[in-house]
Amino acid sequence: MSTFTVVGGRPLRGRVRVPGDKSISHRALILAGLADGTSVVRGLSDGDDVARTRAAMVAMGVVIEGDTITGGRNGLHEPADVLDMGNSGTGIRLLAGLCAGFPWLTVLTGDASVRRRPMSRVASPLRQMGAVIDGRDGGRVPPLTVRGGGLRGIEYDMPVPSAQVKSAVLLAGLGADGDTVVRQPVVTRAHTEEMLLACGADLEVSADGLGVRVRPSALQPFELDVPGDPSQAAFWVVAACVVPGSEVVVDDVYIGPARTGFIDVLVRMGARVEQVGERSIRAAYSPGLHGTDVVGAEVADVIDEIPALAVAASVADGQTTFAGAGELRLKETDRIATITKGMTALGARVEPMSDGLVVHGPAVLHGGAVDSFGDHRIAMAMAVAGLAAEGPTTIDGWDAVATSYPGFVADLEVLCGS
């Protein structure tokens, strides 16, 4: 595993564009593969997660040349080999939904982290629709086998909010007999609904955004410029807020429903963060941050940004609580445990809970040795903490960052003027 050392005290100044949104990139590849004809998609995420979805779609007969993607439901076929989704939980869950709609066998696996992640939340509704799904531990963890086709529409009330589960069921519903309805307890990322509508799918979203109905649909090709990923932008925004002398503008970021809740949290903490125009975020050093509570429905909007927000909380005055975030234990790592261990090693006071964290500030962070545990967001959060710390911080397992943001170090060097 590789290491990366960051030295604190250097202000970050300038503009940066983060990789294309990972969630949108996965969906763009899948929907373009289903659409009858050639789609044009520019700015896909260059991380390994999205590369795995790309390779899986090619294995099922989609032709991808540069920015053009030529597909069509009738041209897809059973993959000749196991589809290895690497570290991508999004990829394996969405593809389970896609493949459930076709009368063939698909085997989906991933790296050691993905093979520990729960899949029953996806497998259960797909089985209700008629797919045959099996895997290790009674079909609860990968590798998964999916034998699809002959699906029927269902009405599914999601017990836990998850854009991945919602998307998997909607993708399966495109090829099911009858209507498929998904109801969610709180609004989650709406990328799948937005993109399906843009492709001409027969889809309806309830006025409150909690219910989605899809009917069997033939998709039309589309053209898309993938905006920057707000979950990656959050690292630069927090870094600018906690490192003295910093001011950063992140350009061309997706600013939409259930994706920029981290900005609301930071502003509530007293951070100097603002939206500039339609797709840019400006952040500047923000002395005097204070703690806040992140609970309830808000948690779903910031679940991927909590590692970065925990860094801001560590230098804020008072207590910050992240509660109702048990989903953190089911990510690439148990992020409650890995955030606690990493931030504690750098001098923060973090109290883990069964479903979240309590961060007691302010702390004077110091350099040290930490581990990503193979989790890209933990690695980048530790880098941000290291920028705010005194002395050098060395992060083991830095190669995990290639999952979502291979150019992180290059962008850091630009912002630090080195």
C-alpha positions as CSV (number, residue, x, y, z in Angstrom):
1,M,0.0,0.0,0.0
2,S,1.3,3.5,-0.9
3,T,1.8,6.4,1.5
4,F,1.4,10.1,1.2
5,T,2.8,12.8,3.4
6,V,1.2,16.2,3.8
7,V,2.8,19.1,5.7
8,G,0.5,21.4,7.6
9,G,0.5,25.2,7.6
10,R,0.4,25.9,3.8
11,P,-2.6,27.9,2.7
12,L,-4.6,26.8,-0.2
13,R,-5.4,29.4,-2.8
14,G,-6.9,29.3,-6.3
15,R,-9.5,27.5,-8.4
16,V,-9.9,23.8,-8.9
17,R,-12.2,21.4,-10.8
18,V,-12.9,18.1,-9.2
19,P,-13.5,14.9,-11.1
20,G,-16.9,14.3,-12.8
21,D,-19.6,13.3,-10.3
22,K,-19.2,9.6,-9.5
23,S,-22.9,8.9,-9.0
24,I,-23.9,10.6,-12.2
25,S,-21.0,8.9,-14.1
26,H,-22.2,5.4,-13.1
27,R,-25.7,6.1,-14.2
28,A,-24.7,7.8,-17.4
29,L,-22.8,4.7,-18.5
30,I,-25.7,2.4,-17.6
31,L,-28.4,4.5,-19.2
32,A,-26.4,5.2,-22.3
33,G,-25.9,1.4,-22.6
34,L,-29.7,0.9,-22.4
35,A,-30.6,3.7,-24.8
36,D,-31.2,2.8,-28.5
37,G,-28.5,4.6,-30.4
38,T,-25.4,6.7,-29.6
39,S,-25.1,9.0,-26.6
40,V,-22.4,11.5,-26.0
41,V,-21.1,11.8,-22.4
42,R,-18.3,14.2,-21.5
43,G,-16.4,14.5,-18.2
44,L,-16.9,11.1,-16.7
45,S,-15.2,10.5,-13.4
46,D,-11.7,9.2,-14.0
47,G,-11.7,7.1,-10.8
48,D,-11.4,3.3,-10.7
49,D,-15.0,2.9,-9.5
50,V,-16.5,4.3,-12.7
51,A,-13.9,2.5,-14.9
52,R,-15.3,-0.8,-13.5
53,T,-18.8,0.1,-14.5
54,R,-17.5,1.1,-17.9
55,A,-15.8,-2.2,-18.3
56,A,-18.9,-4.1,-17.2
57,M,-21.1,-2.3,-19.8
58,V,-18.6,-3.2,-22.5
59,A,-18.6,-6.8,-21.4
60,M,-22.4,-6.8,-22.0
61,G,-22.1,-5.4,-25.5
62,V,-22.0,-1.7,-25.2
63,V,-19.5,0.1,-27.5
64,I,-17.6,3.0,-25.9
65,E,-15.2,5.1,-28.0
66,G,-14.0,8.3,-26.4
67,D,-17.1,10.3,-25.4
68,T,-19.5,8.3,-27.5
69,I,-21.5,5.3,-26.1
70,T,-23.5,3.1,-28.4
71,G,-26.0,0.8,-26.8
72,G,-29.5,-0.5,-27.0
73,R,-31.5,-3.0,-24.8
74,N,-31.8,-5.5,-27.6
75,G,-28.1,-5.5,-28.3
76,L,-27.0,-6.3,-24.7
77,H,-25.9,-9.9,-23.9
78,E,-24.8,-12.1,-21.1
79,P,-21.3,-11.3,-20.0
80,A,-18.8,-14.0,-20.7
81,D,-17.0,-13.6,-17.4
82,V,-17.4,-12.5,-13.8
83,L,-17.9,-8.7,-13.5
84,D,-15.4,-7.4,-11.0
85,M,-16.6,-4.1,-9.6
86,G,-13.5,-3.4,-7.5
87,N,-14.3,-1.1,-4.6
88,S,-17.5,0.2,-6.1
89,G,-20.6,-0.5,-3.9
90,T,-22.6,1.8,-6.2
91,G,-21.5,-0.2,-9.3
92,I,-22.3,-3.6,-8.0
93,R,-25.8,-2.6,-6.6
94,L,-26.8,-0.7,-9.7
95,L,-25.7,-3.5,-12.0
96,A,-27.6,-6.0,-10.0
97,G,-30.7,-4.0,-10.7
98,L,-29.8,-3.7,-14.4
99,C,-29.0,-7.3,-14.9
100,A,-32.1,-8.5,-13.1
101,G,-34.1,-7.3,-16.1
102,F,-32.4,-9.6,-18.6
103,P,-32.9,-13.4,-19.0
104,W,-29.3,-14.3,-18.4
105,L,-26.8,-15.1,-15.6
106,T,-24.5,-12.4,-14.2
107,V,-21.9,-12.9,-11.5
108,L,-20.9,-9.7,-9.7
109,T,-18.0,-9.5,-7.3
110,G,-15.5,-6.9,-6.0
111,D,-12.5,-6.3,-3.8
112,A,-12.3,-7.5,-0.2
113,S,-14.2,-4.4,1.0
114,V,-17.1,-4.8,-1.4
115,R,-17.3,-8.5,-0.6
116,R,-18.1,-7.5,3.0
117,R,-20.8,-5.0,2.2
118,P,-24.5,-5.9,2.6
119,M,-26.4,-6.6,-0.6
120,S,-29.6,-8.0,0.9
121,R,-31.2,-4.5,0.8
122,V,-30.9,-4.7,-3.0
123,A,-31.4,-8.4,-3.4
124,S,-34.7,-8.4,-1.4
125,P,-36.8,-6.1,-3.7
126,L,-35.2,-7.7,-6.8
127,R,-36.3,-11.1,-5.6
128,Q,-39.8,-9.8,-5.0
129,M,-39.8,-8.7,-8.7
130,G,-38.9,-12.3,-9.7
131,A,-35.1,-12.3,-10.1
132,V,-33.1,-15.2,-8.7
133,I,-30.2,-13.9,-6.6
134,D,-27.7,-15.8,-4.6
135,G,-24.4,-15.1,-2.9
136,R,-22.3,-15.9,0.1
137,D,-23.9,-15.9,3.5
138,G,-27.3,-16.7,2.2
139,G,-27.1,-14.2,-0.6
140,R,-26.3,-11.3,1.7
141,V,-22.8,-10.5,0.5
142,P,-20.9,-10.8,-2.8
143,P,-20.0,-12.5,-5.0
144,L,-23.6,-12.3,-6.2
145,T,-25.2,-14.4,-8.9
146,V,-28.2,-12.7,-10.7
147,R,-30.5,-14.7,-12.9
148,G,-33.0,-12.2,-14.3
149,G,-35.8,-11.8,-16.8
150,G,-39.5,-12.3,-16.4
151,L,-39.8,-9.5,-13.8
152,R,-43.1,-8.1,-12.5
153,G,-43.5,-4.6,-11.1
154,I,-43.9,-4.2,-7.4
155,E,-44.6,-1.5,-4.9
156,Y,-41.6,-1.2,-2.6
157,D,-41.4,0.7,0.7
158,M,-37.7,1.2,1.4
159,P,-36.9,0.5,5.1
160,V,-33.7,2.5,4.9
161,P,-33.1,5.5,2.6
162,S,-30.7,4.6,-0.2
163,A,-30.3,6.1,-3.6
164,Q,-28.5,3.0,-4.7
165,V,-31.3,0.7,-3.8
166,K,-33.9,3.0,-5.3
167,S,-31.9,3.1,-8.5
168,A,-31.5,-0.6,-8.7
169,V,-35.2,-1.2,-8.4
170,L,-36.0,1.5,-11.0
171,L,-33.5,0.0,-13.4
172,A,-35.1,-3.4,-13.0
173,G,-38.5,-1.8,-13.4
174,L,-37.6,-0.6,-16.9
175,G,-37.9,-4.2,-18.0
176,A,-40.6,-5.4,-15.7
177,D,-44.3,-6.2,-16.5
178,G,-46.4,-3.4,-15.0
179,D,-45.6,-0.4,-12.9
180,T,-42.8,-0.4,-10.3
181,V,-43.2,2.0,-7.4
182,V,-40.5,2.9,-4.9
183,R,-41.3,4.9,-1.7
184,Q,-38.4,6.2,0.4
185,P,-38.6,7.5,4.0
186,V,-36.6,10.6,3.1
187,V,-35.6,12.2,-0.2
188,T,-32.3,10.7,-1.5
189,R,-30.1,11.7,-4.5
190,A,-32.4,12.1,-7.5
191,H,-29.9,11.5,-10.3
192,T,-31.5,8.3,-11.5
193,E,-35.0,9.9,-11.8
194,E,-33.6,13.1,-13.4
195,M,-31.6,11.1,-16.0
196,L,-34.3,8.6,-16.8
197,L,-36.7,11.5,-17.5
198,A,-34.1,13.0,-19.8
199,C,-33.9,9.7,-21.6
200,G,-37.7,9.6,-22.2
201,A,-38.6,7.0,-19.6
202,D,-42.2,6.7,-18.5
203,L,-41.6,7.9,-15.0
204,E,-43.4,10.0,-12.4
205,V,-42.0,11.5,-9.2
206,S,-44.4,12.5,-6.4
207,A,-44.7,16.1,-5.4
208,D,-42.8,15.5,-2.1
209,G,-40.1,13.6,-3.9
210,L,-40.6,10.5,-1.8
211,G,-42.3,8.3,-4.3
212,V,-41.2,7.3,-7.8
213,R,-43.2,5.2,-10.4
214,V,-41.6,3.8,-13.5
215,R,-43.2,1.8,-16.3
216,P,-41.5,-0.4,-19.0
217,S,-39.7,2.1,-21.2
218,A,-37.4,2.3,-24.2
219,L,-34.7,4.9,-23.6
220,Q,-33.5,7.5,-26.0
221,P,-29.8,8.5,-26.5
222,F,-28.7,11.7,-24.8
223,E,-25.9,14.2,-24.6
224,L,-24.4,15.0,-21.2
225,D,-21.6,17.0,-19.6
226,V,-21.0,15.4,-16.2
227,P,-20.6,18.1,-13.6
228,G,-18.0,18.0,-10.8
229,D,-18.6,15.8,-7.8
230,P,-19.7,17.7,-4.7
231,S,-18.5,14.9,-2.4
232,Q,-15.0,15.5,-3.7
233,A,-15.5,19.3,-3.6
234,A,-16.2,19.0,0.1
235,F,-12.6,18.1,0.9
236,W,-11.3,21.4,-0.7
237,V,-14.1,23.4,0.9
238,V,-13.3,22.1,4.4
239,A,-9.6,22.5,3.8
240,A,-10.1,26.2,2.9
241,C,-12.2,26.7,6.0
242,V,-9.7,25.2,8.4
243,V,-6.2,26.3,7.0
244,P,-5.3,29.9,7.8
245,G,-4.9,32.1,4.8
246,S,-6.8,29.9,2.4
247,E,-9.4,30.8,-0.2
248,V,-10.5,28.2,-2.8
249,V,-13.1,28.2,-5.6
250,V,-14.3,24.8,-6.8
251,D,-15.7,25.2,-10.3
252,D,-18.4,23.3,-12.2
253,V,-19.9,21.4,-9.3
254,Y,-23.2,19.6,-9.3
255,I,-25.4,21.7,-7.1
256,G,-28.7,19.9,-6.8
257,P,-31.1,18.0,-4.4
258,A,-29.6,15.9,-1.6
259,R,-26.0,16.7,-2.7
260,T,-24.9,20.0,-1.1
261,G,-26.1,19.6,2.5
262,F,-22.5,19.8,3.6
263,I,-22.6,23.5,2.6
264,D,-25.6,24.1,4.9
265,V,-23.8,22.4,7.8
266,L,-20.6,24.4,7.3
267,V,-22.5,27.7,7.1
268,R,-24.4,26.8,10.3
269,M,-21.0,26.3,11.9
270,G,-20.0,29.8,10.9
271,A,-17.9,28.9,7.8
272,R,-17.3,31.4,5.0
273,V,-18.8,29.3,2.2
274,E,-21.0,30.4,-0.6
275,Q,-22.4,29.3,-3.9
276,V,-21.1,31.4,-6.8
277,G,-23.2,31.4,-9.9
278,E,-24.9,28.2,-10.9
279,R,-22.1,25.7,-10.3
280,S,-19.2,27.1,-8.3
281,I,-18.5,27.1,-4.5
282,R,-16.2,29.6,-2.8
283,A,-14.7,28.8,0.6
284,A,-12.3,30.8,2.8
285,Y,-10.5,30.4,6.1
286,S,-13.1,30.6,8.8
287,P,-11.8,31.3,12.3
288,G,-14.4,31.0,15.0
289,L,-16.2,27.8,13.8
290,H,-18.6,26.5,16.3
291,G,-20.2,23.1,16.8
292,T,-23.6,21.9,15.5
293,D,-25.9,18.9,15.4
294,V,-26.3,16.9,12.2
295,V,-29.2,14.6,12.8
296,G,-32.4,13.3,11.2
297,A,-33.2,13.6,7.6
298,E,-30.1,15.9,7.1
299,V,-27.8,12.9,7.6
300,A,-28.8,11.3,4.3
301,D,-27.7,14.4,2.5
302,V,-24.2,14.5,4.0
303,I,-23.4,10.8,4.6
304,D,-20.5,10.8,2.2
305,E,-19.2,14.2,3.5
306,I,-19.1,13.3,7.2
307,P,-15.4,12.4,7.1
308,A,-14.6,15.9,5.8
309,L,-17.1,17.6,8.2
310,A,-15.5,15.7,11.1
311,V,-12.3,17.6,10.4
312,A,-14.1,20.9,10.5
313,A,-15.8,19.9,13.7
314,S,-12.5,19.0,15.4
315,V,-11.2,22.6,15.2
316,A,-14.7,24.2,16.0
317,D,-15.6,25.6,19.4
318,G,-17.9,23.2,21.2
319,Q,-19.5,19.9,20.4
320,T,-20.6,18.6,17.0
321,T,-22.9,15.5,16.9
322,F,-23.5,13.3,13.9
323,A,-26.4,11.0,14.9
324,G,-28.6,8.6,13.0
325,A,-25.6,7.9,10.7
326,G,-25.3,4.1,11.3
327,E,-24.9,3.8,7.5
328,L,-21.3,4.9,8.0
329,R,-20.5,1.5,9.4
330,L,-21.5,-0.1,6.1
331,K,-19.3,1.9,3.8
332,E,-15.9,1.0,2.4
333,T,-14.8,0.8,6.0
334,D,-16.6,1.2,9.3
335,R,-16.2,5.0,9.0
336,I,-17.3,5.6,12.5
337,A,-14.3,3.5,13.7
338,T,-11.9,4.8,11.1
339,I,-12.7,8.5,11.5
340,T,-12.4,8.1,15.3
341,K,-9.0,6.3,15.0
342,G,-7.5,8.6,12.4
343,M,-8.6,11.9,14.0
344,T,-7.7,10.8,17.5
345,A,-4.1,10.0,16.2
346,L,-3.9,13.7,15.1
347,G,-5.1,15.1,18.4
348,A,-8.8,15.4,18.0
349,R,-11.3,14.3,20.6
350,V,-13.8,12.0,18.9
351,E,-16.4,9.9,20.7
352,P,-17.9,7.1,18.6
353,M,-21.5,6.1,19.0
354,S,-23.4,3.1,17.6
355,D,-24.9,5.3,15.0
356,G,-22.6,8.3,14.7
357,L,-19.9,10.5,16.2
358,V,-19.5,13.2,18.8
359,V,-16.6,15.5,18.0
360,H,-15.4,17.8,20.9
361,G,-13.5,20.9,19.9
362,P,-11.5,22.9,19.5
363,A,-8.4,20.7,19.2
364,V,-4.9,21.7,18.2
365,L,-4.2,19.1,15.6
366,H,-0.7,17.7,15.2
367,G,0.9,15.6,12.6
368,G,1.2,11.9,12.9
369,A,0.9,8.5,11.2
370,V,-2.6,7.4,10.1
371,D,-4.2,4.7,8.0
372,S,-6.9,4.9,5.3
373,F,-7.8,1.3,5.8
374,G,-8.3,1.2,2.1
375,D,-11.1,3.9,2.2
376,H,-10.7,6.7,-0.3
377,R,-12.7,9.2,1.8
378,I,-10.9,8.5,5.0
379,A,-7.6,9.0,3.1
380,M,-8.6,12.4,1.8
381,A,-10.1,13.4,5.1
382,M,-6.8,12.6,6.9
383,A,-5.0,14.7,4.2
384,V,-7.3,17.7,5.0
385,A,-6.7,17.2,8.7
386,G,-3.0,17.1,8.0
387,L,-3.1,20.4,6.2
388,A,-4.7,21.9,9.4
389,A,-2.2,20.2,11.7
390,E,1.3,21.2,12.9
391,G,4.0,19.2,11.3
392,P,3.8,16.4,8.8
393,T,1.1,13.7,8.5
394,T,1.7,10.4,6.8
395,I,-1.3,8.5,5.4
396,D,-0.9,4.8,4.7
397,G,-3.0,3.2,2.1
398,W,-3.1,6.3,-0.1
399,D,-3.6,4.4,-3.3
400,A,-7.3,4.0,-2.2
401,V,-7.8,7.6,-3.4
402,A,-7.5,6.3,-7.0
403,T,-11.0,4.9,-6.5
404,S,-12.6,8.3,-6.9
405,Y,-10.0,11.1,-7.2
406,P,-6.7,10.0,-8.9
407,G,-5.6,13.7,-9.3
408,F,-6.0,14.7,-5.7
409,V,-2.3,15.2,-5.1
410,A,-1.8,17.2,-8.3
411,D,-4.7,19.5,-7.4
412,L,-3.3,19.9,-3.9
413,E,0.0,21.0,-5.3
414,V,-1.6,23.5,-7.6
415,L,-3.6,25.0,-4.7
416,C,-0.6,25.1,-2.4
417,G,1.5,26.8,-5.1
418,S,4.1,24.0,-5.3
